[in-house]
Amino acid sequence: MRWRITCAIITGSPASARPCIGVIDNVSRLAFHRAEMKRFLASGVLVFLSALPGAYAAAEQPVPTSMAQEPESNFSRGAKEFQNVTGAFFFFDTTQNNRPAIDFAINSTRFGIMLNDPWRLGPLSGNTEVLGELFGGGIFDGPGDVMTGATLIFRYNFVQPQSRVIPYLQIGAGGVYTNIGERESRGLISLPVEFNLQGIGGTRIMLGDRWSLVIEGGYRHISNAEIKKPNYGIDSVGGNLGFGFFF
């Protein structure tokens, strides 16, 4: 509702009176904007106050990022591990060219260190470990006699509280020396020093606080990454058995 107030200019004549409409209209608009602003601020304060309990609860709720570990846990960050495993790997021909079988037995000695405390991820709870491996052995079927080398391994340990069986998956890459000849192997091996790749799954069965029985199965590949042709490579599957010690 708009109110009209008449302002009389004293000139002695009633006709000289004029309405002061502009002044009152401006005041009413200003009052309207202030009322809207007050309602907006009140609504904002209410929203802010209602959000405080939830924010406080979220701040008080701990976010589980790692599994609680005792200081001397075998899988806590910085813990170290020694492993020695022995096994055999058997050639399978991926080229279908009737290359000679090359089967070998090797012994692998590893030293590892835990990179982090185990994460809490339900059935996937665990941690990462890096290992250095030295291996060596002989060829019991096929051309050549010797196979030796080194591997850098990255492993994920599946760690569950109070469990004495700890599975793991690992991948590794490194170098290998062998005296397998190019002619005798029909191009499987072309250089005395080649690359060694592996993908292995295994498990530890804890025999005590420090000692474990280690069982593994996996895949190994040897080739020269096309440095020299022919480069058919050796693909093998097999397994290892050995022991581990935490310190």
C-alpha positions as CSV (number, residue, x, y, z in Angstrom):
1,M,0.0,0.0,0.0
2,R,1.4,3.4,-1.0
3,W,0.7,6.4,1.3
4,R,0.5,9.8,-0.1
5,I,1.4,12.8,2.1
6,T,0.8,16.3,1.0
7,C,3.4,18.9,1.8
8,A,1.9,22.4,1.9
9,I,4.1,25.2,0.9
10,I,3.0,28.2,2.9
11,T,2.3,30.8,0.2
12,G,-1.1,31.8,1.3
13,S,-2.7,29.7,-1.5
14,P,-4.0,26.1,-1.1
15,A,-3.1,25.5,-4.7
16,S,0.5,25.7,-3.8
17,A,0.4,22.4,-1.9
18,R,2.3,19.5,-3.7
19,P,2.5,15.8,-2.9
20,C,5.8,14.5,-1.5
21,I,5.4,11.1,-3.1
22,G,9.0,10.4,-4.2
23,V,10.4,10.7,-0.7
24,I,8.0,8.2,0.8
25,D,8.3,5.8,-2.1
26,N,12.1,5.7,-1.7
27,V,11.8,5.0,2.0
28,S,9.4,2.1,1.5
29,R,11.7,0.5,-1.1
30,L,14.6,0.8,1.3
31,A,12.6,-0.8,4.1
32,F,11.6,-3.7,1.8
33,H,15.2,-4.4,0.8
34,R,16.3,-4.4,4.5
35,A,13.6,-6.8,5.4
36,E,14.7,-9.2,2.6
37,M,18.3,-8.9,3.7
38,K,17.4,-9.7,7.3
39,R,15.4,-12.8,6.2
40,F,18.4,-13.9,4.1
41,L,20.9,-13.5,6.9
42,A,18.6,-15.3,9.4
43,S,18.3,-18.2,7.0
44,G,22.0,-18.4,6.5
45,V,22.7,-18.4,10.3
46,L,20.2,-21.2,10.8
47,V,21.8,-23.3,8.1
48,F,25.2,-22.7,9.6
49,L,24.1,-23.5,13.1
50,S,22.3,-26.7,11.9
51,A,25.5,-27.8,10.1
52,L,27.7,-27.4,13.2
53,P,26.8,-30.7,14.9
54,G,27.5,-32.7,11.7
55,A,30.8,-30.9,11.1
56,Y,31.8,-31.5,14.7
57,A,31.0,-35.2,14.5
58,A,32.9,-35.5,11.2
59,A,35.9,-33.9,12.8
60,E,35.7,-36.3,15.8
61,Q,35.3,-39.4,13.6
62,P,38.8,-40.9,12.9
63,V,39.5,-41.8,9.3
64,P,41.2,-45.3,9.3
65,T,44.1,-45.0,6.9
66,S,46.4,-47.7,8.3
67,M,46.0,-50.8,10.4
68,A,47.1,-50.5,14.0
69,Q,50.4,-52.3,14.3
70,E,52.6,-53.2,17.2
71,P,56.1,-51.7,17.0
72,E,57.6,-55.1,16.3
73,S,55.1,-56.2,13.7
74,N,56.6,-58.1,10.8
75,F,54.8,-55.9,8.3
76,S,55.2,-52.4,9.8
77,R,57.0,-49.8,7.9
78,G,60.7,-50.4,7.8
79,A,60.5,-54.1,8.8
80,K,62.9,-56.3,6.9
81,E,62.6,-59.8,5.4
82,F,65.0,-62.5,4.1
83,Q,63.8,-65.2,1.8
84,N,65.4,-68.2,0.1
85,V,63.4,-70.3,-2.4
86,T,64.2,-73.0,-4.8
87,G,62.1,-74.2,-7.8
88,A,61.8,-75.3,-11.4
89,F,60.3,-73.6,-14.4
90,F,59.2,-75.3,-17.6
91,F,59.1,-73.9,-21.1
92,F,56.0,-73.5,-23.1
93,D,56.1,-72.5,-26.8
94,T,54.2,-69.3,-27.6
95,T,55.4,-69.1,-31.2
96,Q,54.1,-72.5,-32.3
97,N,57.4,-73.0,-34.2
98,N,58.6,-76.2,-32.4
99,R,61.5,-74.5,-30.6
100,P,63.5,-76.6,-28.3
101,A,62.2,-76.9,-24.7
102,I,64.4,-75.1,-22.1
103,D,63.6,-76.1,-18.6
104,F,65.7,-74.8,-15.7
105,A,66.0,-75.1,-11.9
106,I,67.1,-72.0,-9.9
107,N,67.7,-70.9,-6.4
108,S,66.6,-67.3,-5.5
109,T,67.8,-65.3,-2.5
110,R,65.9,-62.1,-1.6
111,F,66.1,-59.2,0.8
112,G,63.0,-57.1,1.3
113,I,61.9,-54.0,3.2
114,M,58.3,-52.9,4.0
115,L,57.4,-49.5,2.5
116,N,54.4,-48.7,4.7
117,D,52.2,-50.0,7.5
118,P,49.3,-52.2,6.3
119,W,46.3,-50.3,5.0
120,R,42.8,-51.1,6.3
121,L,40.9,-52.2,3.1
122,G,38.8,-55.2,4.3
123,P,39.7,-58.4,2.5
124,L,42.4,-56.4,0.5
125,S,44.1,-55.1,3.6
126,G,47.9,-55.1,3.2
127,N,51.1,-53.3,2.5
128,T,53.7,-52.9,-0.2
129,E,57.2,-54.3,-0.1
130,V,60.3,-53.9,-2.3
131,L,62.8,-56.7,-2.7
132,G,66.1,-57.3,-4.4
133,E,66.7,-60.8,-5.7
134,L,69.8,-62.7,-6.8
135,F,69.1,-66.0,-8.6
136,G,71.1,-68.8,-10.2
137,G,70.8,-72.3,-11.4
138,G,71.1,-74.8,-14.2
139,I,69.3,-76.0,-17.3
140,F,68.2,-79.6,-17.0
141,D,66.4,-79.9,-20.4
142,G,67.5,-78.1,-23.5
143,P,70.6,-76.3,-24.8
144,G,72.8,-74.4,-22.4
145,D,74.0,-75.0,-18.9
146,V,73.8,-71.8,-16.7
147,M,71.2,-69.2,-15.9
148,T,71.9,-66.5,-13.3
149,G,70.8,-62.9,-12.8
150,A,69.2,-60.2,-10.6
151,T,65.6,-58.9,-10.2
152,L,64.0,-55.9,-8.6
153,I,60.6,-57.0,-7.2
154,F,57.5,-55.0,-6.0
155,R,55.2,-57.1,-3.9
156,Y,51.8,-56.5,-2.3
157,N,51.2,-58.5,0.9
158,F,47.6,-59.3,1.9
159,V,47.8,-58.8,5.7
160,Q,44.9,-59.7,8.0
161,P,45.0,-59.2,11.8
162,Q,46.1,-62.4,13.7
163,S,46.4,-64.4,10.4
164,R,49.3,-66.8,10.1
165,V,48.7,-67.2,6.3
166,I,49.8,-64.1,4.3
167,P,49.4,-64.3,0.5
168,Y,51.1,-61.9,-1.8
169,L,51.4,-60.9,-5.5
170,Q,54.6,-59.6,-7.0
171,I,56.1,-58.4,-10.3
172,G,59.7,-58.1,-11.1
173,A,62.2,-57.1,-13.8
174,G,65.9,-57.4,-14.1
175,G,68.7,-59.0,-16.1
176,V,69.8,-62.6,-16.7
177,Y,73.0,-64.2,-18.1
178,T,72.9,-67.6,-19.8
179,N,75.2,-69.5,-22.1
180,I,72.3,-70.7,-24.3
181,G,73.4,-70.3,-27.9
182,E,71.3,-68.7,-30.6
183,R,71.8,-71.6,-33.0
184,E,71.1,-74.3,-30.5
185,S,67.9,-72.5,-29.3
186,R,66.8,-71.6,-32.8
187,G,66.4,-67.9,-32.0
188,L,64.9,-68.2,-28.5
189,I,68.0,-66.5,-27.1
190,S,70.2,-64.2,-29.2
191,L,72.4,-62.6,-26.6
192,P,74.3,-63.9,-23.5
193,V,72.7,-61.1,-21.4
194,E,69.0,-60.6,-21.7
195,F,66.0,-59.2,-19.7
196,N,64.2,-61.2,-17.0
197,L,60.5,-60.5,-16.3
198,Q,58.4,-62.3,-13.8
199,G,54.9,-62.3,-12.3
200,I,54.4,-64.6,-9.2
201,G,51.8,-65.3,-6.6
202,G,52.7,-66.8,-3.3
203,T,51.9,-67.2,0.3
204,R,53.7,-67.4,3.6
205,I,52.7,-69.8,6.3
206,M,54.0,-68.4,9.6
207,L,55.8,-71.1,11.6
208,G,56.6,-68.8,14.5
209,D,57.0,-65.1,15.2
210,R,59.8,-64.7,12.6
211,W,60.1,-67.8,10.4
212,S,57.7,-68.7,7.6
213,L,57.3,-71.4,4.9
214,V,57.1,-69.8,1.4
215,I,55.2,-71.4,-1.5
216,E,55.0,-69.7,-4.9
217,G,53.8,-70.3,-8.4
218,G,54.2,-68.0,-11.4
219,Y,55.5,-67.0,-14.8
220,R,58.9,-66.0,-16.1
221,H,60.0,-64.5,-19.4
222,I,63.4,-64.0,-20.9
223,S,64.1,-62.0,-24.0
224,N,66.3,-59.1,-25.3
225,A,63.5,-56.5,-26.0
226,E,64.3,-56.6,-29.8
227,I,67.9,-55.4,-29.3
228,K,68.9,-58.3,-31.6
229,K,66.8,-60.5,-33.8
230,P,65.6,-63.2,-33.7
231,N,64.0,-62.6,-30.3
232,Y,61.5,-65.3,-29.7
233,G,62.2,-65.4,-26.0
234,I,61.7,-68.1,-23.3
235,D,58.3,-68.3,-21.6
236,S,58.1,-70.5,-18.5
237,V,55.7,-71.5,-15.7
238,G,56.7,-73.1,-12.5
239,G,57.0,-72.7,-8.8
240,N,59.2,-72.2,-5.7
241,L,59.4,-73.6,-2.2
242,G,61.5,-72.2,0.6
243,F,61.6,-70.2,3.8
244,G,61.5,-66.6,5.0
245,F,62.8,-64.8,8.1
246,F,61.7,-61.4,9.4
247,F,64.2,-59.2,11.3
